[in-house]
Amino acid sequence: RDFLEADAKIFWAQLGLENEEAEQILREAGREDIVMDRCIKREHTRLILGE
């Protein structure tokens, strides 16, 4: 719920964190850019370096 008050565009929950209730709350508030259970470093490596 704190995220809804922030001026952030993307909700990002790190690797190992998923919450269906949080996703539902965000979507009901019109927030569609939601990432859960992902590691920024791993995603960077995969997308930028192709590994």
mmCIF file of the N, C-alpha and C atoms, coordinates in Angstrom:
data_MODEL
# 
_entry.id   MODEL 
# 
loop_
_atom_site.group_PDB 
_atom_site.id 
_atom_site.type_symbol 
_atom_site.label_atom_id 
_atom_site.label_alt_id 
_atom_site.label_comp_id 
_atom_site.label_asym_id 
_atom_site.label_entity_id 
_atom_site.label_seq_id 
_atom_site.pdbx_PDB_ins_code 
_atom_site.Cartn_x 
_atom_site.Cartn_y 
_atom_site.Cartn_z 
_atom_site.occupancy 
_atom_site.B_iso_or_equiv 
_atom_site.pdbx_formal_charge 
_atom_site.auth_seq_id 
_atom_site.auth_comp_id 
_atom_site.auth_asym_id 
_atom_site.auth_atom_id 
_atom_site.pdbx_PDB_model_num 
ATOM 1   N N  . ARG A 1 1  ? 0.822  -1.196  0.000   1.00 0.00 ? 1  ARG A N  1 
ATOM 2   C CA . ARG A 1 1  ? 0.000  0.000   0.000   1.00 0.00 ? 1  ARG A CA 1 
ATOM 3   C C  . ARG A 1 1  ? 0.868  1.263   0.000   1.00 0.00 ? 1  ARG A C  1 
ATOM 4   N N  . ASP A 1 2  ? 2.048  1.193   0.642   1.00 0.00 ? 2  ASP A N  1 
ATOM 5   C CA . ASP A 1 2  ? 2.957  2.349   0.651   1.00 0.00 ? 2  ASP A CA 1 
ATOM 6   C C  . ASP A 1 2  ? 3.391  2.711   -0.763  1.00 0.00 ? 2  ASP A C  1 
ATOM 7   N N  . PHE A 1 3  ? 3.539  1.706   -1.610  1.00 0.00 ? 3  PHE A N  1 
ATOM 8   C CA . PHE A 1 3  ? 3.967  1.958   -2.983  1.00 0.00 ? 3  PHE A CA 1 
ATOM 9   C C  . PHE A 1 3  ? 2.997  2.888   -3.703  1.00 0.00 ? 3  PHE A C  1 
ATOM 10  N N  . LEU A 1 4  ? 1.721  2.754   -3.421  1.00 0.00 ? 4  LEU A N  1 
ATOM 11  C CA . LEU A 1 4  ? 0.712  3.577   -4.088  1.00 0.00 ? 4  LEU A CA 1 
ATOM 12  C C  . LEU A 1 4  ? 0.903  5.059   -3.788  1.00 0.00 ? 4  LEU A C  1 
ATOM 13  N N  . GLU A 1 5  ? 1.507  5.375   -2.659  1.00 0.00 ? 5  GLU A N  1 
ATOM 14  C CA . GLU A 1 5  ? 1.760  6.764   -2.299  1.00 0.00 ? 5  GLU A CA 1 
ATOM 15  C C  . GLU A 1 5  ? 3.066  7.282   -2.888  1.00 0.00 ? 5  GLU A C  1 
ATOM 16  N N  . ALA A 1 6  ? 3.904  6.395   -3.359  1.00 0.00 ? 6  ALA A N  1 
ATOM 17  C CA . ALA A 1 6  ? 5.205  6.779   -3.918  1.00 0.00 ? 6  ALA A CA 1 
ATOM 18  C C  . ALA A 1 6  ? 5.047  7.246   -5.365  1.00 0.00 ? 6  ALA A C  1 
ATOM 19  N N  . ASP A 1 7  ? 5.995  8.010   -5.811  1.00 0.00 ? 7  ASP A N  1 
ATOM 20  C CA . ASP A 1 7  ? 5.996  8.488   -7.192  1.00 0.00 ? 7  ASP A CA 1 
ATOM 21  C C  . ASP A 1 7  ? 6.823  7.539   -8.052  1.00 0.00 ? 7  ASP A C  1 
ATOM 22  N N  . ALA A 1 8  ? 6.563  6.249   -7.908  1.00 0.00 ? 8  ALA A N  1 
ATOM 23  C CA . ALA A 1 8  ? 7.300  5.228   -8.659  1.00 0.00 ? 8  ALA A CA 1 
ATOM 24  C C  . ALA A 1 8  ? 6.389  4.671   -9.747  1.00 0.00 ? 8  ALA A C  1 
ATOM 25  N N  . LYS A 1 9  ? 6.972  4.303   -10.861 1.00 0.00 ? 9  LYS A N  1 
ATOM 26  C CA . LYS A 1 9  ? 6.189  3.805   -11.981 1.00 0.00 ? 9  LYS A CA 1 
ATOM 27  C C  . LYS A 1 9  ? 6.138  2.277   -12.032 1.00 0.00 ? 9  LYS A C  1 
ATOM 28  N N  . ILE A 1 10 ? 7.165  1.615   -11.510 1.00 0.00 ? 10 ILE A N  1 
ATOM 29  C CA . ILE A 1 10 ? 7.239  0.152   -11.582 1.00 0.00 ? 10 ILE A CA 1 
ATOM 30  C C  . ILE A 1 10 ? 7.400  -0.418  -10.174 1.00 0.00 ? 10 ILE A C  1 
ATOM 31  N N  . PHE A 1 11 ? 6.578  -1.392  -9.844  1.00 0.00 ? 11 PHE A N  1 
ATOM 32  C CA . PHE A 1 11 ? 6.708  -2.109  -8.582  1.00 0.00 ? 11 PHE A CA 1 
ATOM 33  C C  . PHE A 1 11 ? 7.617  -3.306  -8.840  1.00 0.00 ? 11 PHE A C  1 
ATOM 34  N N  . TRP A 1 12 ? 8.703  -3.397  -8.099  1.00 0.00 ? 12 TRP A N  1 
ATOM 35  C CA . TRP A 1 12 ? 9.670  -4.484  -8.293  1.00 0.00 ? 12 TRP A CA 1 
ATOM 36  C C  . TRP A 1 12 ? 9.902  -5.193  -6.963  1.00 0.00 ? 12 TRP A C  1 
ATOM 37  N N  . ALA A 1 13 ? 9.574  -6.490  -6.926  1.00 0.00 ? 13 ALA A N  1 
ATOM 38  C CA . ALA A 1 13 ? 9.847  -7.300  -5.741  1.00 0.00 ? 13 ALA A CA 1 
ATOM 39  C C  . ALA A 1 13 ? 10.990 -8.243  -6.085  1.00 0.00 ? 13 ALA A C  1 
ATOM 40  N N  . GLN A 1 14 ? 12.002 -8.258  -5.272  1.00 0.00 ? 14 GLN A N  1 
ATOM 41  C CA . GLN A 1 14 ? 13.209 -9.028  -5.545  1.00 0.00 ? 14 GLN A CA 1 
ATOM 42  C C  . GLN A 1 14 ? 12.959 -10.533 -5.579  1.00 0.00 ? 14 GLN A C  1 
ATOM 43  N N  . LEU A 1 15 ? 13.978 -11.237 -5.995  1.00 0.00 ? 15 LEU A N  1 
ATOM 44  C CA . LEU A 1 15 ? 13.959 -12.688 -6.104  1.00 0.00 ? 15 LEU A CA 1 
ATOM 45  C C  . LEU A 1 15 ? 13.464 -13.309 -4.799  1.00 0.00 ? 15 LEU A C  1 
ATOM 46  N N  . GLY A 1 16 ? 12.506 -14.202 -4.919  1.00 0.00 ? 16 GLY A N  1 
ATOM 47  C CA . GLY A 1 16 ? 11.960 -14.880 -3.756  1.00 0.00 ? 16 GLY A CA 1 
ATOM 48  C C  . GLY A 1 16 ? 10.744 -14.198 -3.149  1.00 0.00 ? 16 GLY A C  1 
ATOM 49  N N  . LEU A 1 17 ? 10.386 -13.032 -3.659  1.00 0.00 ? 17 LEU A N  1 
ATOM 50  C CA . LEU A 1 17 ? 9.237  -12.304 -3.116  1.00 0.00 ? 17 LEU A CA 1 
ATOM 51  C C  . LEU A 1 17 ? 8.103  -12.244 -4.128  1.00 0.00 ? 17 LEU A C  1 
ATOM 52  N N  . GLU A 1 18 ? 6.977  -12.822 -3.756  1.00 0.00 ? 18 GLU A N  1 
ATOM 53  C CA . GLU A 1 18 ? 5.763  -12.763 -4.556  1.00 0.00 ? 18 GLU A CA 1 
ATOM 54  C C  . GLU A 1 18 ? 4.596  -12.604 -3.595  1.00 0.00 ? 18 GLU A C  1 
ATOM 55  N N  . ASN A 1 19 ? 3.602  -11.824 -3.994  1.00 0.00 ? 19 ASN A N  1 
ATOM 56  C CA . ASN A 1 19 ? 2.453  -11.616 -3.130  1.00 0.00 ? 19 ASN A CA 1 
ATOM 57  C C  . ASN A 1 19 ? 1.239  -11.321 -3.995  1.00 0.00 ? 19 ASN A C  1 
ATOM 58  N N  . GLU A 1 20 ? 0.326  -12.281 -4.066  1.00 0.00 ? 20 GLU A N  1 
ATOM 59  C CA . GLU A 1 20 ? -0.867 -12.125 -4.900  1.00 0.00 ? 20 GLU A CA 1 
ATOM 60  C C  . GLU A 1 20 ? -1.762 -10.997 -4.399  1.00 0.00 ? 20 GLU A C  1 
ATOM 61  N N  . GLU A 1 21 ? -1.836 -10.822 -3.089  1.00 0.00 ? 21 GLU A N  1 
ATOM 62  C CA . GLU A 1 21 ? -2.663 -9.745  -2.539  1.00 0.00 ? 21 GLU A CA 1 
ATOM 63  C C  . GLU A 1 21 ? -2.105 -8.380  -2.951  1.00 0.00 ? 21 GLU A C  1 
ATOM 64  N N  . ALA A 1 22 ? -0.801 -8.229  -2.878  1.00 0.00 ? 22 ALA A N  1 
ATOM 65  C CA . ALA A 1 22 ? -0.169 -6.966  -3.285  1.00 0.00 ? 22 ALA A CA 1 
ATOM 66  C C  . ALA A 1 22 ? -0.430 -6.709  -4.762  1.00 0.00 ? 22 ALA A C  1 
ATOM 67  N N  . GLU A 1 23 ? -0.315 -7.740  -5.579  1.00 0.00 ? 23 GLU A N  1 
ATOM 68  C CA . GLU A 1 23 ? -0.569 -7.576  -7.012  1.00 0.00 ? 23 GLU A CA 1 
ATOM 69  C C  . GLU A 1 23 ? -2.013 -7.136  -7.255  1.00 0.00 ? 23 GLU A C  1 
ATOM 70  N N  . GLN A 1 24 ? -2.946 -7.733  -6.563  1.00 0.00 ? 24 GLN A N  1 
ATOM 71  C CA . GLN A 1 24 ? -4.351 -7.377  -6.722  1.00 0.00 ? 24 GLN A CA 1 
ATOM 72  C C  . GLN A 1 24 ? -4.588 -5.919  -6.316  1.00 0.00 ? 24 GLN A C  1 
ATOM 73  N N  . ILE A 1 25 ? -4.012 -5.498  -5.200  1.00 0.00 ? 25 ILE A N  1 
ATOM 74  C CA . ILE A 1 25 ? -4.157 -4.120  -4.726  1.00 0.00 ? 25 ILE A CA 1 
ATOM 75  C C  . ILE A 1 25 ? -3.598 -3.147  -5.760  1.00 0.00 ? 25 ILE A C  1 
ATOM 76  N N  . LEU A 1 26 ? -2.418 -3.465  -6.302  1.00 0.00 ? 26 LEU A N  1 
ATOM 77  C CA . LEU A 1 26 ? -1.792 -2.590  -7.292  1.00 0.00 ? 26 LEU A CA 1 
ATOM 78  C C  . LEU A 1 26 ? -2.621 -2.508  -8.567  1.00 0.00 ? 26 LEU A C  1 
ATOM 79  N N  . ARG A 1 27 ? -3.092 -3.635  -9.047  1.00 0.00 ? 27 ARG A N  1 
ATOM 80  C CA . ARG A 1 27 ? -3.895 -3.641  -10.276 1.00 0.00 ? 27 ARG A CA 1 
ATOM 81  C C  . ARG A 1 27 ? -5.216 -2.892  -10.094 1.00 0.00 ? 27 ARG A C  1 
ATOM 82  N N  . GLU A 1 28 ? -5.847 -3.058  -8.941  1.00 0.00 ? 28 GLU A N  1 
ATOM 83  C CA . GLU A 1 28 ? -7.087 -2.334  -8.657  1.00 0.00 ? 28 GLU A CA 1 
ATOM 84  C C  . GLU A 1 28 ? -6.862 -0.827  -8.627  1.00 0.00 ? 28 GLU A C  1 
ATOM 85  N N  . ALA A 1 29 ? -5.651 -0.414  -8.291  1.00 0.00 ? 29 ALA A N  1 
ATOM 86  C CA . ALA A 1 29 ? -5.299 1.006   -8.256  1.00 0.00 ? 29 ALA A CA 1 
ATOM 87  C C  . ALA A 1 29 ? -4.804 1.501   -9.612  1.00 0.00 ? 29 ALA A C  1 
ATOM 88  N N  . GLY A 1 30 ? -4.858 0.628   -10.623 1.00 0.00 ? 30 GLY A N  1 
ATOM 89  C CA . GLY A 1 30 ? -4.452 1.030   -11.965 1.00 0.00 ? 30 GLY A CA 1 
ATOM 90  C C  . GLY A 1 30 ? -2.974 0.902   -12.250 1.00 0.00 ? 30 GLY A C  1 
ATOM 91  N N  . ARG A 1 31 ? -2.244 0.251   -11.369 1.00 0.00 ? 31 ARG A N  1 
ATOM 92  C CA . ARG A 1 31 ? -0.814 0.040   -11.581 1.00 0.00 ? 31 ARG A CA 1 
ATOM 93  C C  . ARG A 1 31 ? -0.633 -1.282  -12.304 1.00 0.00 ? 31 ARG A C  1 
ATOM 94  N N  . GLU A 1 32 ? -0.049 -1.236  -13.483 1.00 0.00 ? 32 GLU A N  1 
ATOM 95  C CA . GLU A 1 32 ? 0.105  -2.440  -14.297 1.00 0.00 ? 32 GLU A CA 1 
ATOM 96  C C  . GLU A 1 32 ? 1.553  -2.900  -14.430 1.00 0.00 ? 32 GLU A C  1 
ATOM 97  N N  . ASP A 1 33 ? 2.504  -2.033  -14.103 1.00 0.00 ? 33 ASP A N  1 
ATOM 98  C CA . ASP A 1 33 ? 3.923  -2.384  -14.234 1.00 0.00 ? 33 ASP A CA 1 
ATOM 99  C C  . ASP A 1 33 ? 4.396  -3.024  -12.932 1.00 0.00 ? 33 ASP A C  1 
ATOM 100 N N  . ILE A 1 34 ? 4.251  -4.345  -12.866 1.00 0.00 ? 34 ILE A N  1 
ATOM 101 C CA . ILE A 1 34 ? 4.537  -5.096  -11.654 1.00 0.00 ? 34 ILE A CA 1 
ATOM 102 C C  . ILE A 1 34 ? 5.508  -6.224  -11.987 1.00 0.00 ? 34 ILE A C  1 
ATOM 103 N N  . VAL A 1 35 ? 6.611  -6.286  -11.266 1.00 0.00 ? 35 VAL A N  1 
ATOM 104 C CA . VAL A 1 35 ? 7.601  -7.346  -11.445 1.00 0.00 ? 35 VAL A CA 1 
ATOM 105 C C  . VAL A 1 35 ? 7.806  -7.988  -10.081 1.00 0.00 ? 35 VAL A C  1 
ATOM 106 N N  . MET A 1 36 ? 7.685  -9.305  -10.040 1.00 0.00 ? 36 MET A N  1 
ATOM 107 C CA . MET A 1 36 ? 7.902  -10.016 -8.773  1.00 0.00 ? 36 MET A CA 1 
ATOM 108 C C  . MET A 1 36 ? 8.805  -11.212 -9.005  1.00 0.00 ? 36 MET A C  1 
ATOM 109 N N  . ASP A 1 37 ? 9.546  -11.554 -7.960  1.00 0.00 ? 37 ASP A N  1 
ATOM 110 C CA . ASP A 1 37 ? 10.416 -12.727 -7.958  1.00 0.00 ? 37 ASP A CA 1 
ATOM 111 C C  . ASP A 1 37 ? 11.480 -12.650 -9.055  1.00 0.00 ? 37 ASP A C  1 
ATOM 112 N N  . ARG A 1 38 ? 12.079 -11.476 -9.184  1.00 0.00 ? 38 ARG A N  1 
ATOM 113 C CA . ARG A 1 38 ? 13.151 -11.281 -10.164 1.00 0.00 ? 38 ARG A CA 1 
ATOM 114 C C  . ARG A 1 38 ? 14.318 -10.552 -9.523  1.00 0.00 ? 38 ARG A C  1 
ATOM 115 N N  . CYS A 1 39 ? 15.509 -10.872 -9.974  1.00 0.00 ? 39 CYS A N  1 
ATOM 116 C CA . CYS A 1 39 ? 16.724 -10.227 -9.497  1.00 0.00 ? 39 CYS A CA 1 
ATOM 117 C C  . CYS A 1 39 ? 17.204 -9.246  -10.570 1.00 0.00 ? 39 CYS A C  1 
ATOM 118 N N  . ILE A 1 40 ? 17.387 -7.996  -10.192 1.00 0.00 ? 40 ILE A N  1 
ATOM 119 C CA . ILE A 1 40 ? 17.804 -6.972  -11.155 1.00 0.00 ? 40 ILE A CA 1 
ATOM 120 C C  . ILE A 1 40 ? 19.126 -7.351  -11.822 1.00 0.00 ? 40 ILE A C  1 
ATOM 121 N N  . LYS A 1 41 ? 20.072 -7.851  -11.049 1.00 0.00 ? 41 LYS A N  1 
ATOM 122 C CA . LYS A 1 41 ? 21.379 -8.216  -11.619 1.00 0.00 ? 41 LYS A CA 1 
ATOM 123 C C  . LYS A 1 41 ? 21.230 -9.346  -12.633 1.00 0.00 ? 41 LYS A C  1 
ATOM 124 N N  . ARG A 1 42 ? 20.455 -10.360 -12.291 1.00 0.00 ? 42 ARG A N  1 
ATOM 125 C CA . ARG A 1 42 ? 20.252 -11.478 -13.219 1.00 0.00 ? 42 ARG A CA 1 
ATOM 126 C C  . ARG A 1 42 ? 19.533 -11.021 -14.488 1.00 0.00 ? 42 ARG A C  1 
ATOM 127 N N  . GLU A 1 43 ? 18.541 -10.154 -14.334 1.00 0.00 ? 43 GLU A N  1 
ATOM 128 C CA . GLU A 1 43 ? 17.807 -9.654  -15.502 1.00 0.00 ? 43 GLU A CA 1 
ATOM 129 C C  . GLU A 1 43 ? 18.726 -8.806  -16.384 1.00 0.00 ? 43 GLU A C  1 
ATOM 130 N N  . HIS A 1 44 ? 19.564 -8.003  -15.772 1.00 0.00 ? 44 HIS A N  1 
ATOM 131 C CA . HIS A 1 44 ? 20.510 -7.188  -16.535 1.00 0.00 ? 44 HIS A CA 1 
ATOM 132 C C  . HIS A 1 44 ? 21.438 -8.089  -17.343 1.00 0.00 ? 44 HIS A C  1 
ATOM 133 N N  . THR A 1 45 ? 21.967 -9.102  -16.685 1.00 0.00 ? 45 THR A N  1 
ATOM 134 C CA . THR A 1 45 ? 22.870 -10.038 -17.358 1.00 0.00 ? 45 THR A CA 1 
ATOM 135 C C  . THR A 1 45 ? 22.165 -10.709 -18.523 1.00 0.00 ? 45 THR A C  1 
ATOM 136 N N  . ARG A 1 46 ? 20.944 -11.162 -18.285 1.00 0.00 ? 46 ARG A N  1 
ATOM 137 C CA . ARG A 1 46 ? 20.185 -11.874 -19.316 1.00 0.00 ? 46 ARG A CA 1 
ATOM 138 C C  . ARG A 1 46 ? 19.836 -10.946 -20.492 1.00 0.00 ? 46 ARG A C  1 
ATOM 139 N N  . LEU A 1 47 ? 19.385 -9.739  -20.206 1.00 0.00 ? 47 LEU A N  1 
ATOM 140 C CA . LEU A 1 47 ? 18.926 -8.851  -21.265 1.00 0.00 ? 47 LEU A CA 1 
ATOM 141 C C  . LEU A 1 47 ? 20.061 -8.128  -21.994 1.00 0.00 ? 47 LEU A C  1 
ATOM 142 N N  . ILE A 1 48 ? 21.035 -7.655  -21.251 1.00 0.00 ? 48 ILE A N  1 
ATOM 143 C CA . ILE A 1 48 ? 22.103 -6.851  -21.841 1.00 0.00 ? 48 ILE A CA 1 
ATOM 144 C C  . ILE A 1 48 ? 23.256 -7.707  -22.358 1.00 0.00 ? 48 ILE A C  1 
ATOM 145 N N  . LEU A 1 49 ? 23.632 -8.699  -21.594 1.00 0.00 ? 49 LEU A N  1 
ATOM 146 C CA . LEU A 1 49 ? 24.779 -9.507  -21.963 1.00 0.00 ? 49 LEU A CA 1 
ATOM 147 C C  . LEU A 1 49 ? 24.396 -10.789 -22.675 1.00 0.00 ? 49 LEU A C  1 
ATOM 148 N N  . GLY A 1 50 ? 23.111 -11.105 -22.714 1.00 0.00 ? 50 GLY A N  1 
ATOM 149 C CA . GLY A 1 50 ? 22.649 -12.285 -23.428 1.00 0.00 ? 50 GLY A CA 1 
ATOM 150 C C  . GLY A 1 50 ? 23.044 -13.600 -22.796 1.00 0.00 ? 50 GLY A C  1 
ATOM 151 N N  . GLU A 1 51 ? 23.222 -13.623 -21.504 1.00 0.00 ? 51 GLU A N  1 
ATOM 152 C CA . GLU A 1 51 ? 23.623 -14.858 -20.810 1.00 0.00 ? 51 GLU A CA 1 
ATOM 153 C C  . GLU A 1 51 ? 22.459 -15.500 -20.115 1.00 0.00 ? 51 GLU A C  1 
# 
